[in-house]
Amino acid sequence: AINLVYLLTFDNDVHEALSFTVVLLVASIPLAMEIVTTTTLAIGSKELAKHGAIVTKLSAIEDFAGMSILCSDKTGTLTLNQMALQEDSSIVYNDTESVESVLVMAALATKWNEPPRDALDRLTLGAVNRELLEPYTQNDYLPFDPQIKRTESTVTNGTTGETFKVSKGAPHVILKLAAANNSAMQQRVEDDVAKLGSRGIRSLAVARTDRSGEFQMMGLLTFLDPPRSDTKETIKEANRYGIKVKMITGDHLLIARNTAFQLDMGDDIKKADVLPLLDPETKEAPADLVKDYGAICIESDGFAQVYPEHKYLIIQTLKEMGYTVGMTGDGVNDAPALKKADVGIAVSGATDAARAAADIVLTQEGLSAIVHSIVVAREIFQRISNFITYRIAATLQLLFFFFIAIIAFHPSDYTQPPADALEDGETWPDFFHMPVLMLMLITLLNDGTMVSIAYDYAEASPTPNKWNLRVLFVVSSVLGAVSCFSSLILLHGLLNSWDPDGMIQRLGMDGVQYGEIIAALYLKVSVSDFLTLFSARTGRFFFWKVPPGKYLMLGCAIALGLSSALSIFWPDSNPDETLTEGLHGNLGLFVFVWVYCLVFWLVQDLCKVLTFRFLEKINFNGISSPTVADPDAVAVGVKPELEMQVQTDVV
């Protein structure tokens, strides 16, 4: 608006003033930002798919890059989910029974004539002698429910005509069913489960009703589900990237602790009875989750014997504390927690309901696919952050250069060329501005080749990424200010080139015609604009620390090559009544502008590094604050507003 008023005041050509102002306004709007960011995310999602992670929505990549806590299920994610029955360690509680007969009862608690519904059914039906099931007829069946954690069948023995119920499930659940009034049996089973759990052996309890209809404990079928060979190293790698992995499992506490011990996940595994539950009537979460349960959720290494609502409330608590939380799941019961998490991850083989609720669907088994995908997501985040930093800097340079140039620099006030040196006898104008076509070319060439940044090489941040817009804007402003300042110095030097005491003539160069000044400034703005990207893309490091990708270099070569060619071969013309001519008759000036741009690019990069060091020293807007899960912050009652913090490599 100020530019428009100024131009209208000193120039009667309303059309010219409006054209220049509108194009300057359009050039300063980052039109390519949405295209570049969407393209980068889309190409990044294709790269994630190669690592076994299918993204259901592009915005999930940003959350994936910023994830600081991963709540992982145990079975199938941390372990192989290949259960093997251990007959030598199975326990029978009735002298008239055997391991084989207990296994038959367990098989009767399934839909044995149908494909296995879960891993435990697969384990049971894979080990039993199916011929022993032929006499039985199933009258009724209660499928597994995560709330009751058992299955139950009503069957009839065709040989004896006896009808009874049989149930299999978690030991602590079957105990309440079969030994509620038998303290001796209850103590015996609990001791056996504890001994087995200390050895990492899982157990499946089996009970059946007697003639009076009362459930009686039959025995414990034991099995192993060993950790994956790569899980331990994968968890270490996740920790190195600032991600805290917490085990959330429905298995017995001792089994969870044993698995955590084997995987070096810590020994602070708690039972679910320390966690909150939803209100039984309103189904709402407790009012003070962070105050009452925040310390437990963040300090614990995991939780055992949990129900689906526990998972949901753990996620909600951690999110309210300011962390970006990921959750893995595979079943229908996991869907609410997957939906609640910042990054819901449906593991390989998950149900349709879990996939629908998840942000990312894994096609490979295990935790390694998640960690590899996080690294890729952080690289994608880095590319987008680099582009936004560059685009803000380029916009500020363009906008403020022309704003200041129009108002503060009046070519007619400078020393004019001698009358015999004036081309076509024209005098220099009262104010400086560039032809609209040149402004459009600067925007089209530089923004048009920015799509190549989607293929740029980027290094993943060692800690979770978060946007720190204040830091990003400060750094962008410094980059833009150096470019703008150097352009203004060059403009002043070229306008003053006919002064014997001016910069140009002191450097041994001849005076520059006004049309050549326009072409030289076009080249300067174009080159500085693109060189700014190479400084912005390396964050707090010098530009040579992170090598650019080949496609970005190709885009750079195209943009700079075309801009250089246009500045040299621009025909002598008068667009927008502005005398313009190429530098083909003054190649020395062309070389000088290029060298000038490179020198100030080094100055620009140095200023950027120094700015980062200063911001880190004063911890501006939390730039030096950690973005990893910090239990100590909760222990002293400090809420770590991690969503507002950013690791310094982000910008």
C-alpha positions in Angstrom: 0.0 0.0 0.0 2.8 2.4 0.8 4.5 1.5 -2.4 1.3 2.1 -4.4 0.7 5.5 -2.8 4.3 6.5 -3.4 4.2 5.5 -7.0 0.9 7.3 -7.6 2.3 10.4 -6.0 5.4 10.7 -8.1 4.1 9.0 -11.3 0.9 9.8 -13.1 0.7 6.4 -14.8 -1.9 4.6 -12.6 -1.8 1.4 -14.7 2.0 1.0 -14.3 1.9 1.7 -10.6 -0.9 -0.8 -10.0 0.8 -3.5 -12.2 4.0 -3.2 -10.3 2.4 -3.2 -6.9 0.2 -6.2 -7.7 3.0 -8.3 -9.1 5.2 -7.4 -6.1 2.4 -8.5 -3.8 1.9 -11.8 -5.7 5.7 -12.4 -5.8 5.9 -11.9 -2.0 3.1 -14.5 -1.4 4.6 -18.0 -1.1 2.3 -19.5 -3.7 4.6 -22.6 -4.1 4.6 -23.4 -0.4 1.6 -25.6 -0.4 2.6 -27.4 -3.6 6.2 -28.0 -2.4 5.1 -29.2 1.1 2.4 -31.5 -0.3 4.7 -32.9 -2.9 7.4 -33.5 -0.3 5.0 -35.3 1.9 3.6 -37.4 -0.9 7.0 -38.5 -2.1 8.0 -39.1 1.5 5.0 -41.3 2.0 6.1 -43.4 -1.0 9.5 -43.7 0.7 7.9 -44.7 4.0 6.0 -47.5 2.1 9.3 -48.9 1.1 10.1 -49.3 4.8 6.8 -51.1 5.5 4.8 -48.1 6.7 1.7 -47.1 4.8 0.5 -43.6 5.6 -3.3 -43.1 5.7 -3.1 -39.3 5.9 -0.1 -37.1 5.0 -0.3 -35.0 8.1 0.6 -38.1 10.2 4.2 -37.8 8.9 4.7 -34.6 10.9 3.4 -36.2 14.1 5.5 -39.3 13.4 8.7 -37.1 13.1 7.8 -35.5 16.5 6.9 -38.6 18.4 8.7 -38.8 21.7 6.9 -41.7 23.4 5.9 -45.0 21.8 3.5 -47.2 23.7 4.0 -50.7 22.2 2.1 -53.8 22.6 4.2 -56.8 23.6 2.8 -59.8 21.7 3.7 -59.7 18.0 5.5 -56.4 18.1 8.2 -56.9 20.7 7.9 -60.7 20.5 7.6 -63.2 17.6 4.0 -64.1 18.3 5.0 -67.7 17.6 3.9 -69.5 20.7 5.3 -72.9 21.4 3.6 -75.2 24.0 5.9 -76.3 26.8 4.6 -79.7 27.9 7.4 -80.3 30.4 6.6 -77.2 32.4 2.8 -77.4 32.2 1.0 -78.0 35.5 -2.0 -80.2 36.3 -4.0 -79.7 39.5 -6.0 -82.9 39.4 -4.5 -86.4 39.8 -7.0 -87.9 37.4 -6.0 -85.5 34.6 -2.9 -85.2 32.4 -1.4 -82.5 30.3 -3.1 -84.0 27.2 -6.6 -84.0 28.9 -6.0 -80.3 30.0 -5.1 -79.5 26.4 -8.3 -81.1 25.2 -10.3 -79.0 27.6 -8.5 -75.9 26.4 -9.3 -76.9 22.7 -13.0 -77.3 23.7 -13.0 -73.7 24.8 -12.4 -72.7 21.1 -14.4 -73.0 17.9 -12.3 -76.0 17.0 -14.1 -76.7 13.7 -13.3 -73.2 12.4 -10.0 -71.5 11.7 -8.2 -70.2 14.8 -9.4 -66.7 15.9 -6.2 -65.6 17.7 -2.7 -66.7 18.6 -3.8 -68.7 21.7 -6.4 -70.6 19.7 -3.8 -71.3 17.1 -1.4 -72.6 19.8 -4.1 -74.8 21.4 -5.5 -76.3 18.2 -2.0 -76.8 16.8 -0.9 -78.9 19.7 -4.0 -81.0 20.5 -4.9 -84.4 19.0 -8.0 -83.5 17.1 -9.3 -87.1 17.2 -9.9 -86.6 20.9 -12.3 -83.8 20.1 -14.6 -85.8 17.9 -17.0 -87.1 20.7 -17.8 -83.5 21.7 -20.5 -81.2 20.4 -20.4 -77.5 21.1 -23.7 -76.1 22.3 -22.7 -72.5 23.1 -19.6 -70.4 22.9 -18.5 -67.1 24.5 -15.7 -65.6 22.4 -12.7 -63.8 23.8 -13.4 -60.3 25.1 -10.6 -58.0 26.3 -12.7 -57.0 29.2 -13.1 -60.6 30.6 -9.9 -62.1 29.0 -11.2 -65.6 28.6 -13.3 -67.8 26.3 -16.0 -70.3 27.4 -17.8 -73.2 25.8 -20.7 -75.3 26.7 -20.1 -78.8 25.3 -21.7 -82.2 25.4 -19.7 -85.5 25.5 -21.5 -87.7 23.0 -20.0 -90.8 24.6 -21.2 -90.2 28.2 -23.9 -87.7 27.5 -22.4 -85.3 30.0 -22.9 -81.6 29.4 -20.4 -79.1 31.0 -18.7 -75.8 30.6 -15.0 -75.3 30.0 -13.1 -72.0 30.0 -9.5 -70.9 29.2 -7.9 -67.6 29.7 -5.5 -65.5 31.9 -4.6 -67.2 35.1 -5.8 -64.4 37.4 -9.2 -64.3 35.6 -9.7 -68.1 35.7 -8.7 -68.1 39.4 -11.6 -65.8 40.2 -13.9 -68.1 38.3 -12.6 -71.5 39.7 -10.9 -70.9 43.0 -12.7 -67.9 44.5 -13.6 -69.9 47.6 -10.5 -72.1 47.7 -7.7 -70.1 49.2 -5.3 -73.0 49.1 -5.8 -73.6 45.4 -5.6 -69.9 44.8 -2.3 -69.5 46.6 -0.9 -72.6 44.8 -1.8 -71.3 41.4 -0.5 -67.8 42.1 2.8 -69.3 43.3 3.1 -71.4 40.2 2.3 -68.5 37.9 4.9 -66.4 39.7 7.6 -69.1 39.3 6.8 -69.5 35.6 6.7 -65.8 35.0 10.1 -65.3 36.6 11.5 -67.6 33.9 9.7 -65.8 31.2 7.2 -68.6 30.6 3.6 -67.6 29.9 0.7 -69.7 31.1 -2.9 -70.3 30.0 -5.3 -71.4 32.8 -8.0 -74.0 32.0 -11.0 -74.8 34.1 -14.2 -76.8 33.7 -17.4 -77.3 35.7 -18.1 -80.4 37.8 -21.4 -82.2 38.2 -22.6 -79.5 40.5 -21.9 -76.8 37.9 -19.0 -75.3 39.8 -15.8 -74.4 37.9 -12.7 -76.4 39.0 -9.2 -75.5 38.1 -7.7 -78.1 35.8 -4.2 -76.9 35.1 -1.8 -74.4 33.5 -0.6 -74.8 29.9 2.7 -73.1 29.5 4.2 -71.6 26.4 6.9 -69.3 25.3 6.7 -66.3 23.0 10.4 -65.2 22.7 11.4 -61.6 21.8 12.3 -60.9 18.2 16.0 -61.1 17.5 16.2 -57.5 16.5 13.9 -55.9 19.1 16.6 -55.2 21.7 18.9 -53.4 19.3 15.8 -51.6 17.8 14.8 -50.3 21.2 18.3 -49.0 21.8 18.2 -47.2 18.4 14.8 -45.7 19.3 16.3 -44.4 22.6 19.2 -42.9 20.7 16.7 -41.0 18.6 15.0 -39.6 21.8 12.0 -42.0 21.8 11.0 -43.7 25.0 9.4 -47.1 24.3 6.9 -48.2 26.9 5.4 -51.7 27.0 1.6 -51.8 27.3 0.4 -55.4 27.6 -2.4 -57.5 28.9 0.0 -60.3 30.0 0.8 -61.1 33.6 3.1 -58.6 35.4 6.0 -61.1 35.8 5.9 -62.0 32.1 6.0 -58.3 31.2 8.9 -57.7 33.6 10.9 -60.7 32.3 10.4 -59.5 28.7 11.4 -56.0 29.7 14.5 -57.4 31.3 15.5 -59.3 28.2 15.0 -56.2 26.0 16.7 -53.7 28.4 13.4 -51.7 28.6 13.8 -51.0 32.4 12.3 -52.8 35.4 9.6 -50.4 36.4 6.7 -52.3 35.0 3.5 -51.7 37.0 0.1 -53.5 37.2 -2.9 -51.8 35.7 -4.5 -51.3 39.1 -2.4 -48.1 39.6 -4.1 -46.6 36.5 -7.4 -44.7 36.2 -10.6 -46.1 34.7 -13.4 -44.5 32.9 -16.5 -43.5 34.8 -18.7 -46.6 34.7 -21.8 -44.5 34.0 -20.7 -41.5 32.0 -17.6 -43.2 30.4 -15.7 -40.0 30.9 -12.0 -39.8 32.0 -11.1 -38.6 35.5 -10.9 -34.8 35.9 -7.2 -34.5 37.0 -5.4 -37.1 34.9 -2.1 -35.3 34.8 -2.1 -34.3 38.4 -3.1 -37.7 39.7 -1.5 -40.1 37.2 1.0 -38.1 35.2 4.0 -39.1 37.2 3.1 -42.8 37.1 2.5 -42.7 33.3 5.8 -40.9 32.4 8.1 -42.6 35.0 7.0 -46.2 34.4 8.7 -48.3 31.8 5.4 -50.1 31.0 2.2 -51.6 32.3 0.9 -55.1 32.5 -2.5 -56.7 32.8 -4.1 -53.7 31.2 -7.6 -53.4 29.7 -8.4 -51.4 26.5 -9.6 -48.4 28.5 -6.3 -48.3 30.4 -4.5 -47.9 27.0 -6.8 -45.1 26.1 -6.3 -43.2 29.4 -2.5 -43.7 29.3 -2.5 -42.1 25.9 -4.7 -39.2 27.0 -2.6 -38.5 30.1 0.6 -38.4 28.2 -0.9 -36.1 25.5 -2.3 -33.7 28.1 1.3 -33.5 29.5 2.4 -32.2 26.1 4.1 -35.3 24.6 3.5 -36.6 21.1 2.5 -40.2 21.6 2.5 -43.2 19.3 0.5 -46.4 20.0 0.7 -49.8 18.3 -2.3 -52.1 18.2 -3.8 -54.9 16.1 -7.3 -55.7 17.5 -10.8 -54.1 17.5 -10.3 -53.3 21.2 -7.2 -51.2 20.3 -9.1 -49.0 18.0 -10.0 -46.3 20.6 -6.4 -46.0 21.8 -5.1 -45.9 18.2 -7.6 -43.1 17.4 -6.6 -41.2 20.5 -2.9 -41.3 19.9 -1.1 -38.7 17.9 0.3 -41.5 15.8 -1.9 -44.6 15.8 0.1 -47.5 14.3 -1.7 -50.7 13.1 0.8 -53.5 13.1 1.1 -56.1 10.4 -2.0 -58.4 10.4 -4.2 -55.9 12.3 -8.0 -56.1 12.0 -9.9 -53.8 9.7 -11.1 -51.8 12.6 -7.6 -51.2 13.9 -6.4 -50.2 10.4 -9.3 -47.8 10.0 -8.5 -46.1 13.3 -4.7 -45.9 12.6 -2.7 -43.1 11.0 0.0 -45.6 9.8 -0.4 -49.2 8.8 2.6 -51.5 9.0 3.2 -54.2 6.3 6.2 -55.6 8.1 6.3 -57.3 11.5 8.2 -56.0 14.5 9.4 -52.7 16.0 12.2 -52.2 13.6 9.8 -51.0 10.8 8.5 -48.3 13.1 12.0 -47.0 14.1 13.2 -47.0 10.4 10.0 -45.1 9.4 10.5 -42.5 12.2 14.0 -41.8 10.8 12.5 -41.3 7.3 9.7 -39.1 8.7 12.2 -36.9 10.4 14.1 -36.5 7.1 10.9 -35.5 5.4 10.2 -33.0 8.2 13.7 -31.6 7.7 13.1 -31.0 4.0 9.8 -29.1 4.7 11.4 -27.1 7.4 14.3 -26.2 5.2 12.0 -25.0 2.4 9.8 -22.9 4.7 12.9 -21.2 6.2 14.1 -20.5 2.7 10.7 -19.3 1.4 10.3 -16.8 4.3 13.8 -15.5 3.8 13.3 -15.1 0.1 10.0 -13.4 0.5 11.4 -10.9 3.0 14.3 -10.2 0.7 12.1 -9.5 -2.3 9.5 -7.5 -0.4 11.8 -5.2 1.6 14.3 -4.7 -1.2 11.8 -3.3 -3.6 10.0 -1.4 -0.8 13.2 0.3 0.3 14.6 0.7 -3.3 11.5 2.5 -4.6 11.3 4.9 -1.6 14.9 5.5 -0.8 16.8 5.3 -4.1 16.1 7.9 -6.8 18.2 7.3 -9.9 17.8 10.9 -11.1 19.6 12.2 -8.0 22.7 10.2 -8.8 25.5 11.3 -11.1 24.2 10.9 -14.6 26.3 9.6 -17.5 27.6 12.3 -19.9 25.2 13.4 -22.5 27.1 11.6 -25.2 26.9 8.4 -23.1 23.2 8.4 -22.5 21.4 5.8 -24.6 18.8 7.3 -26.9 19.2 10.5 -25.0 17.0 9.3 -22.1 17.6 10.5 -18.6 17.4 8.3 -15.6 13.9 8.0 -13.9 12.9 9.6 -10.6 12.4 6.2 -8.8 13.8 2.7 -9.2 11.6 -0.3 -10.1 12.0 -3.5 -12.0 9.8 -4.5 -14.9 6.9 -6.7 -14.0 8.0 -9.4 -16.3 11.3 -9.7 -14.5 9.5 -10.0 -11.1 7.4 -12.8 -12.5 10.4 -14.6 -13.9 12.2 -14.5 -10.5 9.1 -16.1 -8.9 8.5 -18.7 -11.6 12.1 -19.9 -12.0 13.0 -20.1 -8.4 9.6 -21.5 -7.1 9.2 -23.7 -10.2 12.4 -25.6 -9.4 11.7 -25.9 -5.7 9.8 -29.1 -6.2 13.3 -30.7 -6.4 13.7 -30.2 -2.6 11.4 -33.2 -2.1 14.3 -35.3 -3.3 17.0 -33.4 -1.3 19.3 -35.2 1.0 18.4 -34.6 4.6 19.7 -35.9 7.9 17.3 -37.0 10.6 17.3 -35.0 13.8 18.6 -37.0 16.8 15.6 -35.9 18.8 11.9 -35.5 18.1 11.0 -32.6 15.7 8.7 -29.8 16.8 7.9 -26.6 15.1 9.5 -23.5 16.8 8.1 -20.8 14.6 9.7 -17.9 16.5 13.2 -19.4 16.0 12.4 -20.2 12.4 11.2 -16.6 11.7 14.3 -15.1 13.4 16.7 -17.2 11.3 14.7 -16.5 8.2 14.8 -12.8 8.9 18.6 -12.9 9.3 19.0 -14.7 6.0 16.6 -12.4 4.2 18.2 -9.3 5.8 21.7 -10.1 4.6 20.4 -10.7 1.1 18.3 -7.6 1.1 21.2 -5.5 2.5 23.6 -6.8 -0.1 21.1 -6.0 -2.9 20.7 -2.5 -1.7 24.5 -1.9 -1.5 24.8 -3.2 -5.0 22.0 -1.0 -6.2 23.6 2.1 -4.7 27.0 1.2 -6.1 25.6 0.7 -9.6 23.5 3.9 -9.6 26.6 5.7 -8.4 28.9 4.1 -11.0 29.4 7.3 -12.9 30.9 9.0 -9.8 34.7 8.8 -9.9 34.7 8.3 -6.2 32.1 5.6 -6.3 32.6 1.9 -5.5 32.4 0.7 -9.1 35.0 3.0 -10.5 37.3 2.5 -7.5 37.2 -1.2 -8.5 38.4 -0.3 -11.9 35.1 -0.7 -13.7 33.4 1.7 -16.1 30.1 3.4 -15.5 27.0 1.3 -16.0 24.0 2.2 -18.2 20.6 2.3 -16.5 19.3 -0.6 -18.6 22.3 -2.7 -17.5 21.6 -1.8 -13.9 18.2 -3.3 -14.2 19.6 -6.6 -15.7 22.3 -6.7 -13.0 19.8 -6.3 -10.2 17.6 -9.0 -11.8 20.6 -11.4 -11.8 21.5 -10.4 -8.2 18.1 -11.0 -6.8 17.7 -14.3 -8.7 21.1 -15.7 -7.7 20.8 -14.6 -4.0 17.3 -16.1 -3.8 18.5 -19.5 -4.8 21.8 -19.4 -2.8 19.8 -18.6 0.3 18.3 -22.1 0.0 21.7 -23.7 0.3 22.2 -21.8 3.5 18.7 -22.5 4.9 18.8 -26.2 4.3 21.7 -27.0 6.7 20.1 -25.4 9.8 22.6 -24.4 12.5 25.5 -25.9 10.5 27.6 -24.3 7.7 26.3 -25.0 4.2 29.0 -27.5 3.4 28.2 -29.8 6.4 25.2 -31.5 4.6 25.7 -32.2 0.9 22.7 -31.4 -1.3 20.8 -34.0 -3.3 21.4 -34.5 -7.0 17.9 -33.4 -8.0 18.3 -30.2 -6.0 21.6 -29.5 -7.7 19.9 -30.1 -11.1 17.1 -27.7 -10.2 19.7 -25.2 -9.0 21.6 -25.5 -12.3 18.4 -25.0 -14.3 17.2 -21.9 -12.3 20.6 -20.2 -12.1 21.4 -21.1 -15.7 18.2 -19.6 -17.1 18.5 -16.5 -14.9 22.1 -15.9 -16.0 21.2 -16.4 -19.7 18.2 -14.0 -19.4 20.4 -11.3 -17.7 23.0 -11.6 -20.5 20.7 -11.9 -23.6 17.8 -9.8 -22.5 16.9 -7.7 -25.6 17.2 -3.9 -25.5 13.6 -3.0 -24.6 11.4 -0.6 -22.6 9.0 -2.8 -20.7 6.7 -0.8 -18.3 8.6 2.3 -19.6 11.7 1.0 -17.9 14.8 0.9 -20.0 16.3 -2.6 -19.9 19.2 -4.2 -21.7 21.1 -7.4 -21.2 24.7 -7.6 -20.0 26.0 -9.1 -23.3 28.0 -5.9 -23.8 29.3 -5.8 -20.3 30.3 -9.3 -19.3 32.7 -8.0 -16.7 29.6 -6.7 -14.7 28.0 -10.1 -15.1 31.0 -11.8 -13.5 31.2 -9.1 -10.8 27.6 -9.7 -9.8 28.1 -13.4 -9.5 31.3 -13.0 -7.4 29.5 -10.4 -5.3 26.6 -12.9 -4.7 28.9 -15.7 -3.7 30.8 -13.4 -1.2 27.7 -12.3 0.5 26.4 -15.8 0.5 29.3 -16.8 2.7 28.6 -13.8 4.9 24.9 -14.8 5.0 25.8 -18.3 6.1 28.2 -17.1 8.8 25.5 -14.8 10.1 23.0 -17.7 10.2 25.4 -19.9 12.2 26.2 -17.1 14.7 22.5 -16.4 15.1 21.9 -20.0 16.0 24.7 -20.0 18.5 23.4 -16.8 20.1 19.8 -18.2 20.3 21.0 -21.4 21.8 23.1 -19.5 24.3 20.1 -17.5 25.6 17.7 -20.5 25.0 15.4 -18.3 22.9 11.9 -19.7 22.9 13.2 -23.1 24.3 15.5 -23.8 21.4 17.9 -25.6 23.7 15.3 -27.4 25.7 15.0 -31.1 25.4 12.2 -32.6 23.2 12.5 -36.1 24.7 10.4 -37.6 27.5 11.8 -36.1 30.7 10.5 -37.9 33.9 12.4 -35.4 36.1 10.3 -32.6 34.8 7.1 -34.3 36.0 8.7 -35.3 39.3 9.2 -31.6 40.3 5.8 -30.6 39.1 6.9 -29.0 35.8 4.7 -29.5 32.8 7.0 -30.0 29.8 5.2 -28.1 27.0 7.1 -30.1 24.4 4.7 -29.2 21.6 6.0 -25.6 21.8 9.7 -26.7 21.8 11.9 -27.7 18.9 15.2 -29.4 18.5 17.7 -27.0 17.0 18.2 -29.1 13.9 14.6 -28.4 12.8 15.5 -25.1 11.4 
